Amino acid sequence: MRTPVRVGIIGANPERGWAAAAHVPALHALPDYALTAVGTRRPDSAREAARRFGAEHAFTDPHALAAHPDVDLVVVTVKVPHHAELIDAALDAGKHVLAEWPLALTTAEAENLTEKARAAGVRTAIGLQARHSPAVRHARGLITDGYLGEITSATLYAAIARGAGGTIPAEAAYTFDRANGAGLLEVTGGHSLDVLNFLAGDLTALSAILGPPGPNLTIAETDELVRPTSPAQVLVSATLTNNAVASIHLANGKASNSRTRLEFSGTEGDLAVVTDAHDLRAAQIQIGEPRLLGARLGESDWQELRTPAPSAEQSAQNVRLLYEAFAHDLHTGGQTVADFAHAVKLHRLLDTIREAAADGTRHTVTGYDRAA
């Protein structure tokens, strides 16, 4: 049996958050990992996280967590503006790093972190776990095997109910501030576009519209007013490497259920990757488990395609599969997960969307390619 990779999580809130919902259950399910350390801002919170999650060490200082000899891999699950400084601490300690997407607040920060990781000789992974979803992997296999023939078009529609009705939970308030780099384009767009790229290839040129931020909102717990600055609508018209066309619409504040539909048309058939759920999280492609719908040439109706059954609690499944693949990479030296270099390419794609929207012209997409 292989020696487990010892993990320290920065941002392991014991009460709520993505670490508790997905990372901790994923790690506990895998014998290749041992959760040895947790870190939060407050001593009482850190001690409680260690007790609940079964970690031996509790920290309030991220540098001390990263430097501890019982930690091989540092996992960063905090708000985006703090990513760079915490990843820096892990890299200074010579540790492997898995960071949530987006990697950093800016592309320049992401580039610096990537170069620093390369110089340190450590392995990295970025939390684009949707590409490890069994349904997404099955869709990729179908496309590779010719289910669609030649892809002629891709249509992505991702609509999130966050902000519908005028109220938001306190934990979501920061995502409406454009300066925090965690809005609709960055999070919903980054995860969804990565799946589009993973299945159909690169975007090569695009034009874009970033809509207005939408109406003011109220924090449910405090009645505090929030004035959004992040766009509530994103429209992109693009071409792909195989000369197919792509239409992309991202939306916040949807009145009905959140949902994502990524539909491909080809010369031999159609294929759709669909998530729709009453739960806002489960309707997002990186969290929920999509359904696959297909129709071959000559068939008039969509058919639901059989996909592998979920093997873990829904929120944790794709994250568990990401960790499983990363363990393989760490032990074998392979490359099956998207790393920091891939994250930089995705950051550059989002920059291109912003630039095209700002000047109203069509832009060529550079520095972005299809990863593992």
GIWODA-V876182 format. One record per residue. RES is the residue in one letter. PHI is phi in degrees with one decimal (999 if undefined). PSI is psi in radians with two decimals (NA if undefined). Layout:
res=RES phi=PHI psi=PSI
res=RES phi=PHI psi=PSI
//
This chain:
res=M phi=999 psi=2.41
res=R phi=-72.1 psi=2.60
res=T phi=-67.8 psi=2.24
res=P phi=-63.3 psi=2.56
res=V phi=-77.0 psi=2.18
res=R phi=-88.6 psi=2.22
res=V phi=-116.3 psi=2.40
res=G phi=-119.1 psi=2.22
res=I phi=-104.0 psi=2.14
res=I phi=-95.3 psi=2.10
res=G phi=102.3 psi=0.54
res=A phi=-89.9 psi=1.13
res=N phi=-59.2 psi=2.20
res=P phi=-75.4 psi=-0.27
res=E phi=-98.0 psi=-0.59
res=R phi=-160.0 psi=3.05
res=G phi=107.6 psi=2.96
res=W phi=-71.4 psi=-0.52
res=A phi=-62.3 psi=-0.84
res=A phi=-68.2 psi=-0.63
res=A phi=-76.2 psi=-0.57
res=A phi=-129.5 psi=-0.89
res=H phi=-64.8 psi=-0.85
res=V phi=-63.9 psi=-0.86
res=P phi=-58.9 psi=-0.66
res=A phi=-63.5 psi=-0.80
res=L phi=-65.1 psi=-0.72
res=H phi=-65.3 psi=-0.40
res=A phi=-85.1 psi=-0.13
res=L phi=-118.0 psi=2.10
res=P phi=-67.6 psi=-0.25
res=D phi=-75.4 psi=-0.11
res=Y phi=-129.2 psi=2.67
res=A phi=-134.7 psi=2.11
res=L phi=-79.7 psi=1.88
res=T phi=-107.2 psi=-0.36
res=A phi=-147.5 psi=2.57
res=V phi=-134.5 psi=2.65
res=G phi=-138.9 psi=2.35
res=T phi=-138.6 psi=3.11
res=R phi=-74.6 psi=-0.56
res=R phi=-109.9 psi=2.47
res=P phi=-58.0 psi=-0.74
res=D phi=-66.2 psi=-0.67
res=S phi=-67.3 psi=-0.73
res=A phi=-63.9 psi=-0.76
res=R phi=-63.9 psi=-0.70
res=E phi=-68.1 psi=-0.67
res=A phi=-62.4 psi=-0.74
res=A phi=-62.1 psi=-0.72
res=R phi=-65.6 psi=-0.84
res=R phi=-67.7 psi=-0.68
res=F phi=-95.4 psi=-0.04
res=G phi=74.6 psi=0.52
res=A phi=-93.1 psi=2.53
res=E phi=-76.7 psi=-0.56
res=H phi=-118.3 psi=2.47
res=A phi=-125.5 psi=2.36
res=F phi=-134.1 psi=2.62
res=T phi=-111.2 psi=-0.25
res=D phi=-102.3 psi=1.94
res=P phi=-63.6 psi=-0.52
res=H phi=-66.1 psi=-0.69
res=A phi=-66.9 psi=-0.69
res=L phi=-60.6 psi=-0.86
res=A phi=-64.4 psi=-0.59
res=A phi=-83.2 psi=-0.18
res=H phi=-65.7 psi=2.40
res=P phi=-67.3 psi=-0.25
res=D phi=-89.4 psi=0.17
res=V phi=-119.3 psi=2.13
res=D phi=-101.0 psi=-0.58
res=L phi=-129.2 psi=2.20
res=V phi=-100.9 psi=2.25
res=V phi=-109.8 psi=2.20
res=V phi=-108.4 psi=1.98
res=T phi=-130.0 psi=0.95
res=V phi=-119.1 psi=-3.12
res=K phi=-64.9 psi=2.59
res=V phi=-54.2 psi=-0.74
res=P phi=-59.9 psi=-0.32
res=H phi=-98.3 psi=-0.04
res=H phi=-58.2 psi=-0.87
res=A phi=-59.6 psi=-0.82
res=E phi=-66.9 psi=-0.61
res=L phi=-77.9 psi=-0.67
res=I phi=-65.3 psi=-0.68
res=D phi=-54.8 psi=-0.76
res=A phi=-61.3 psi=-0.73
res=A phi=-66.4 psi=-0.74
res=L phi=-68.2 psi=-0.63
res=D phi=-59.9 psi=-0.57
res=A phi=-85.0 psi=-0.02
res=G phi=73.1 psi=0.53
res=K phi=-102.8 psi=2.64
res=H phi=-64.8 psi=2.70
res=V phi=-136.9 psi=2.36
res=L phi=-118.5 psi=2.11
res=A phi=-119.4 psi=2.52
res=E phi=-66.1 psi=2.66
res=W phi=-83.2 psi=2.48
res=P phi=-69.2 psi=2.65
res=L phi=-63.0 psi=-0.72
res=A phi=-151.5 psi=3.08
res=L phi=-72.4 psi=-0.59
res=T phi=-132.8 psi=2.85
res=T phi=-65.4 psi=-0.65
res=A phi=-61.0 psi=-0.75
res=E phi=-61.4 psi=-0.77
res=A phi=-62.0 psi=-0.70
res=E phi=-64.2 psi=-0.74
res=N phi=-63.1 psi=-0.74
res=L phi=-64.6 psi=-0.70
res=T phi=-63.9 psi=-0.77
res=E phi=-67.0 psi=-0.67
res=K phi=-65.7 psi=-0.70
res=A phi=-64.4 psi=-0.70
res=R phi=-62.9 psi=-0.76
res=A phi=-67.1 psi=-0.55
res=A phi=-78.8 psi=-0.25
res=G phi=72.2 psi=0.49
res=V phi=-106.3 psi=2.86
res=R phi=-94.4 psi=2.57
res=T phi=-131.4 psi=2.74
res=A phi=-144.1 psi=2.55
res=I phi=-114.5 psi=2.49
res=G phi=-75.9 psi=1.02
res=L phi=-100.5 psi=1.13
res=Q phi=-74.4 psi=-0.22
res=A phi=-60.6 psi=-0.54
res=R phi=-68.2 psi=-0.20
res=H phi=-98.7 psi=-0.06
res=S phi=-56.8 psi=2.33
res=P phi=-55.1 psi=-0.67
res=A phi=-68.0 psi=-0.72
res=V phi=-65.8 psi=-0.73
res=R phi=-62.9 psi=-0.67
res=H phi=-66.0 psi=-0.70
res=A phi=-61.9 psi=-0.72
res=R phi=-62.9 psi=-0.71
res=G phi=-63.0 psi=-0.73
res=L phi=-62.5 psi=-0.78
res=I phi=-63.8 psi=-0.77
res=T phi=-61.2 psi=-0.62
res=D phi=-82.4 psi=0.02
res=G phi=95.1 psi=0.26
res=Y phi=-55.5 psi=-0.68
res=L phi=-92.4 psi=-0.17
res=G phi=70.6 psi=-2.34
res=E phi=-88.9 psi=2.20
res=I phi=-68.0 psi=2.28
res=T phi=-110.1 psi=-0.45
res=S phi=-158.1 psi=2.73
res=A phi=-135.0 psi=2.38
res=T phi=-127.7 psi=2.13
res=L phi=-115.4 psi=2.17
res=Y phi=-127.8 psi=2.04
res=A phi=-128.1 psi=1.95
res=A phi=-122.1 psi=2.24
res=I phi=-117.2 psi=2.36
res=A phi=-80.4 psi=0.04
res=R phi=-59.2 psi=2.15
res=G phi=95.8 psi=-0.16
res=A phi=-64.6 psi=2.39
res=G phi=85.9 psi=-0.09
res=G phi=91.1 psi=-0.03
res=T phi=-123.9 psi=2.68
res=I phi=-140.4 psi=2.65
res=P phi=-70.1 psi=2.69
res=A phi=-57.7 psi=-0.66
res=E phi=-66.9 psi=-0.31
res=A phi=-96.3 psi=-0.13
res=A phi=-60.1 psi=-0.68
res=Y phi=-67.3 psi=-0.36
res=T phi=-71.8 psi=-0.26
res=F phi=-90.1 psi=-0.05
res=D phi=-97.3 psi=1.99
res=R phi=-56.2 psi=-0.52
res=A phi=-67.5 psi=-0.29
res=N phi=-88.8 psi=-0.12
res=G phi=63.9 psi=0.52
res=A phi=-136.0 psi=0.59
res=G phi=-89.9 psi=-2.85
res=L phi=-57.9 psi=-0.85
res=L phi=-63.4 psi=-0.78
res=E phi=-71.4 psi=-0.83
res=V phi=-88.5 psi=-1.15
res=T phi=-60.2 psi=-0.78
res=G phi=-65.8 psi=-0.81
res=G phi=-60.2 psi=-0.86
res=H phi=-64.9 psi=-0.77
res=S phi=-70.0 psi=-0.74
res=L phi=-65.6 psi=-0.57
res=D phi=-63.9 psi=-0.68
res=V phi=-67.8 psi=-0.73
res=L phi=-57.0 psi=-0.81
res=N phi=-65.0 psi=-0.72
res=F phi=-60.8 psi=-0.62
res=L phi=-91.5 psi=-0.60
res=A phi=-121.7 psi=-0.07
res=G phi=102.3 psi=-3.11
res=D phi=-70.9 psi=2.64
res=L phi=-82.4 psi=2.35
res=T phi=-109.0 psi=-0.53
res=A phi=-154.4 psi=2.64
res=L phi=-157.6 psi=2.73
res=S phi=-123.5 psi=2.77
res=A phi=-152.4 psi=2.71
res=I phi=-130.4 psi=2.24
res=L phi=-105.4 psi=2.03
res=G phi=-74.1 psi=3.08
res=P phi=-67.3 psi=2.88
res=P phi=-69.6 psi=-0.32
res=G phi=94.4 psi=3.08
res=P phi=-71.1 psi=2.86
res=N phi=-62.6 psi=2.67
res=L phi=-126.5 psi=2.86
res=T phi=-121.9 psi=2.35
res=I phi=-74.5 psi=2.18
res=A phi=-59.5 psi=-0.70
res=E phi=-76.6 psi=-0.43
res=T phi=-127.2 psi=-0.17
res=D phi=65.1 psi=0.23
res=E phi=-68.6 psi=2.46
res=L phi=-82.5 psi=2.38
res=V phi=-120.2 psi=2.21
res=R phi=-105.3 psi=1.76
res=P phi=-61.1 psi=2.50
res=T phi=-123.4 psi=-0.17
res=S phi=-86.5 psi=2.44
res=P phi=-60.4 psi=2.47
res=A phi=-94.5 psi=-0.16
res=Q phi=-139.5 psi=2.41
res=V phi=-133.4 psi=2.21
res=L phi=-121.8 psi=2.28
res=V phi=-133.7 psi=2.32
res=S phi=-115.0 psi=2.15
res=A phi=-140.1 psi=2.90
res=T phi=-116.1 psi=2.72
res=L phi=-110.9 psi=2.96
res=T phi=-61.0 psi=-0.48
res=N phi=-92.7 psi=0.30
res=N phi=74.2 psi=0.12
res=A phi=-71.1 psi=2.84
res=V phi=-108.1 psi=2.70
res=A phi=-134.9 psi=2.41
res=S phi=-120.9 psi=2.23
res=I phi=-129.9 psi=2.22
res=H phi=-133.5 psi=2.08
res=L phi=-111.8 psi=2.42
res=A phi=-143.0 psi=2.41
res=N phi=-105.8 psi=2.77
res=G phi=74.9 psi=0.47
res=K phi=-65.5 psi=2.31
res=A phi=-70.3 psi=-0.60
res=S phi=-98.9 psi=-2.87
res=N phi=-57.4 psi=2.49
res=S phi=-63.9 psi=2.60
res=R phi=-164.0 psi=2.76
res=T phi=-131.4 psi=2.34
res=R phi=-135.9 psi=2.08
res=L phi=-115.0 psi=1.88
res=E phi=-116.2 psi=2.32
res=F phi=-116.3 psi=2.41
res=S phi=-116.5 psi=2.51
res=G phi=-143.5 psi=3.14
res=T phi=-71.2 psi=-0.31
res=E phi=-117.8 psi=-0.08
res=G phi=171.2 psi=-3.09
res=D phi=-127.0 psi=2.64
res=L phi=-145.3 psi=2.36
res=A phi=-129.9 psi=2.37
res=V phi=-107.0 psi=2.03
res=V phi=-129.5 psi=2.28
res=T phi=-124.3 psi=2.31
res=D phi=-151.2 psi=2.25
res=A phi=-158.6 psi=2.74
res=H phi=-67.6 psi=-0.54
res=D phi=-80.1 psi=2.18
res=L phi=-59.1 psi=-0.71
res=R phi=-64.2 psi=-0.83
res=A phi=-66.7 psi=-0.32
res=A phi=-82.0 psi=-0.11
res=Q phi=-90.9 psi=2.42
res=I phi=-63.7 psi=-0.47
res=Q phi=-81.3 psi=-0.20
res=I phi=-114.7 psi=-0.92
res=G phi=-75.3 psi=2.94
res=E phi=-100.1 psi=1.97
res=P phi=-67.8 psi=2.77
res=R phi=-97.7 psi=2.64
res=L phi=-110.3 psi=2.28
res=L phi=-119.3 psi=2.48
res=G phi=-143.6 psi=2.72
res=A phi=-150.3 psi=2.19
res=R phi=-90.2 psi=2.88
res=L phi=-53.1 psi=2.22
res=G phi=95.2 psi=-0.22
res=E phi=-92.0 psi=2.32
res=S phi=-91.7 psi=-0.32
res=D phi=-118.2 psi=2.56
res=W phi=-69.3 psi=2.49
res=Q phi=-118.9 psi=2.43
res=E phi=-76.3 psi=2.25
res=L phi=-96.3 psi=2.40
res=R phi=-67.1 psi=2.31
res=T phi=-126.2 psi=2.82
res=P phi=-57.5 psi=2.46
res=A phi=-69.4 psi=2.51
res=P phi=-56.8 psi=2.45
res=S phi=-112.0 psi=0.12
res=A phi=-155.9 psi=2.95
res=E phi=-53.4 psi=2.47
res=Q phi=-54.1 psi=-0.83
res=S phi=-62.5 psi=-0.55
res=A phi=-93.6 psi=-0.28
res=Q phi=-59.7 psi=-0.92
res=N phi=-67.4 psi=-0.60
res=V phi=-66.9 psi=-0.69
res=R phi=-61.2 psi=-0.73
res=L phi=-67.8 psi=-0.60
res=L phi=-62.8 psi=-0.82
res=Y phi=-61.5 psi=-0.70
res=E phi=-60.5 psi=-0.77
res=A phi=-67.9 psi=-0.66
res=F phi=-67.8 psi=-0.64
res=A phi=-60.1 psi=-0.73
res=H phi=-59.7 psi=-0.78
res=D phi=-63.3 psi=-0.75
res=L phi=-64.1 psi=-0.63
res=H phi=-85.2 psi=-0.47
res=T phi=-110.4 psi=-0.26
res=G phi=81.3 psi=0.14
res=G phi=-76.6 psi=-3.06
res=Q phi=-141.4 psi=1.56
res=T phi=-114.5 psi=-0.09
res=V phi=-113.0 psi=2.72
res=A phi=-71.6 psi=2.26
res=D phi=-107.8 psi=-2.98
res=F phi=-61.4 psi=-0.61
res=A phi=-62.1 psi=-0.69
res=H phi=-66.9 psi=-0.67
res=A phi=-59.7 psi=-0.67
res=V phi=-59.9 psi=-0.75
res=K phi=-63.0 psi=-0.66
res=L phi=-71.0 psi=-0.68
res=H phi=-57.7 psi=-0.73
res=R phi=-65.6 psi=-0.63
res=L phi=-62.6 psi=-0.77
res=L phi=-64.3 psi=-0.64
res=D phi=-59.4 psi=-0.73
res=T phi=-63.4 psi=-0.68
res=I phi=-62.1 psi=-0.80
res=R phi=-62.3 psi=-0.76
res=E phi=-65.3 psi=-0.73
res=A phi=-64.6 psi=-0.67
res=A phi=-68.6 psi=-0.62
res=A phi=-69.6 psi=-0.69
res=D phi=-105.5 psi=-0.07
res=G phi=70.9 psi=0.35
res=T phi=-119.5 psi=2.90
res=R phi=-83.5 psi=2.35
res=H phi=-118.0 psi=2.50
res=T phi=-77.6 psi=2.43
res=V phi=-95.0 psi=2.20
res=T phi=-125.9 psi=2.77
res=G phi=70.7 psi=0.48
res=Y phi=-137.5 psi=2.21
res=D phi=-142.2 psi=3.03
res=R phi=-82.4 psi=2.15
res=A phi=-96.3 psi=3.12
res=A phi=-36.5 psi=NA
//
